[in-house]
Amino acid sequence: VTFAYRSEAQAATRRRVRPLALTAFSDGWLLVGWCLLRDDFRLFRLDRMSDLQVRPDRFADEPGRDLAAYNALRGGGMPAGLAG
């Protein structure tokens, strides 16, 4: 997926992300994904996303860039950085 994203500090970026999971927290929803811009796992608040586009291309499975790797990195607990 690609989307425009506004950070907590109001910085605007355009992101291309491999979506891995949606999770809820007390203030809303988060997309857990592999961000191609940052080349790392990132969490994105859905209320800060706009202009979402589902891309027709598919990504190949890569070890270390999937939900199992994210969960292992985070100890299988609640996603870190909920402020996004």
Order of alpha helices (4+ residues) and beta strands (2+ residues): beta-beta-beta-beta-beta-alpha
